[in-house]
Every structure is written in C-alpha cells, then in structure tokens.
Amino acid sequence: GKFCPSLGTISDTLQDCAAGFECVEGCSVGTPPADDDCGGPCPKGKFCVAGQSEGEKCPLGTYGKTPGLTRSSECTACDSGFICDSVGLVEPVTPCTAGYYCQS
C-alpha cells in the first residue's frame, strides 16, 4: 500500500506504507493506528512488508501471535506438541496426533 503525506499529493509522490502496517486507500501516514479506517498494524497471523496494502499469511508450520510482523521469519515456529497445518494461524490449535511426537 501507499499513502499520501499531504493533501493534493500526486501519484508520483505517494510513499510506501511502513513494514509491519497495512495501508489501504485514503491513508495519510505510513504507520496508521489500529483504529484507523485506512489500515493499521499488520494483524496477527500475517506479516506485512513495506508497500503492501494487505499482509501475507504466516506460512505452514508457523503462527503469528503478535501484530506488526514485518517478514515471514518473524512468524513463530509451531510449538512442540502441536501441528500448524494451515497458513495464517494466530496460535497453534491442532494437537499432535496420538502416537506421534511433534517437535517445533
């Protein structure tokens, strides 16, 4: 995503939204607060690189327990005893299958 730092900004002066934030249409800052209609910190379960209007989901085997992640490597590896078998998890929810050992 991009934001307009001032009124009357033309498209070639738009700036990238900051890493860790989502900026959608109408943002005037690159780090919108959580209660702003134009975006906010990257939600749990996702990471947001600079210039994105929407975050990408944390990959399989990981989860995003905190908002504002800036890259996939900041997603947390699945906890021992759990399987993180879908993308975009905010916490591990699937326990390891009986008879198997699941390590992080």
C-alpha positions as CSV (number, residue, x, y, z in Angstrom):
1,G,0.0,0.0,0.0
2,K,0.8,3.6,-0.4
3,F,-0.1,6.7,1.5
4,C,-0.4,10.4,0.6
5,P,1.7,12.5,3.1
6,S,-0.3,15.7,2.3
7,L,-3.4,16.9,0.6
8,G,-3.1,17.3,-3.1
9,T,-0.4,14.7,-3.4
10,I,0.0,13.4,-6.9
11,S,0.6,9.7,-7.7
12,D,4.4,10.0,-8.3
13,T,4.9,11.4,-4.7
14,L,3.0,8.6,-3.0
15,Q,5.1,6.8,-0.4
16,D,5.2,3.2,0.7
17,C,3.4,2.1,3.8
18,A,5.9,1.1,6.5
19,A,6.8,-2.5,7.1
20,G,4.5,-4.0,9.8
21,F,1.5,-2.0,8.6
22,E,-1.4,-2.3,6.1
23,C,-2.3,0.8,4.2
24,V,-5.4,0.9,2.1
25,E,-7.0,3.8,0.2
26,G,-7.1,7.1,2.0
27,C,-4.1,6.8,4.3
28,S,-2.2,10.0,5.1
29,V,0.5,8.3,7.2
30,G,2.6,5.2,6.6
31,T,2.0,3.9,10.1
32,P,-1.7,4.1,10.6
33,P,-3.1,3.5,14.2
34,A,-5.1,0.3,14.9
35,D,-8.5,2.2,14.9
36,D,-7.9,4.0,11.5
37,D,-10.2,3.2,8.6
38,C,-7.3,3.3,6.2
39,G,-5.3,0.4,7.7
40,G,-3.3,-0.3,10.8
41,P,-0.7,-2.6,12.3
42,C,-0.4,-5.9,10.4
43,P,-2.9,-8.3,12.0
44,K,-2.0,-11.4,14.0
45,G,-1.4,-14.4,11.7
46,K,0.2,-12.2,9.0
47,F,3.3,-10.2,8.2
48,C,3.5,-7.0,6.2
49,V,6.5,-5.9,4.1
50,A,6.8,-2.2,3.2
51,G,4.5,-1.0,0.5
52,Q,1.8,-3.7,0.9
53,S,-1.9,-2.9,1.2
54,E,-2.6,-6.3,2.8
55,G,-0.4,-8.6,4.8
56,E,0.6,-12.1,3.8
57,K,-0.4,-15.1,5.9
58,C,2.3,-16.7,8.1
59,P,3.4,-19.9,6.3
60,L,2.7,-23.5,7.2
61,G,4.5,-24.7,10.4
62,T,4.3,-21.2,11.9
63,Y,1.9,-18.8,13.5
64,G,1.8,-15.0,14.1
65,K,1.0,-14.4,17.7
66,T,1.6,-10.6,17.7
67,P,0.5,-7.8,15.4
68,G,3.0,-5.8,13.3
69,L,5.2,-8.6,11.9
70,T,7.4,-7.3,9.1
71,R,8.7,-10.6,7.4
72,S,7.9,-14.3,7.4
73,S,10.9,-15.1,9.6
74,E,9.2,-13.3,12.4
75,C,6.3,-15.8,12.4
76,T,6.8,-18.2,15.3
77,A,7.6,-21.9,14.7
78,C,4.8,-24.2,15.8
79,D,5.0,-25.2,19.5
80,S,6.1,-28.7,20.4
81,G,3.0,-31.0,20.7
82,F,1.1,-29.1,18.0
83,I,0.8,-29.1,14.3
84,C,0.4,-25.8,12.5
85,D,-1.2,-27.3,9.4
86,S,-2.7,-24.1,7.8
87,V,-1.5,-20.7,6.9
88,G,-2.3,-17.5,8.8
89,L,-2.7,-19.1,12.3
90,V,-2.6,-16.8,15.3
91,E,-1.9,-19.7,17.7
92,P,-1.4,-23.4,17.4
93,V,-4.7,-25.2,17.6
94,T,-4.2,-28.7,16.4
95,P,-2.6,-31.1,18.9
96,C,-0.2,-33.7,17.7
97,T,-1.9,-36.9,16.6
98,A,-1.9,-39.6,19.3
99,G,1.1,-41.9,18.9
100,Y,3.2,-39.3,17.3
101,Y,5.8,-36.8,18.6
102,C,5.6,-33.3,17.2
103,Q,8.6,-31.0,17.9
104,S,8.9,-27.4,17.0
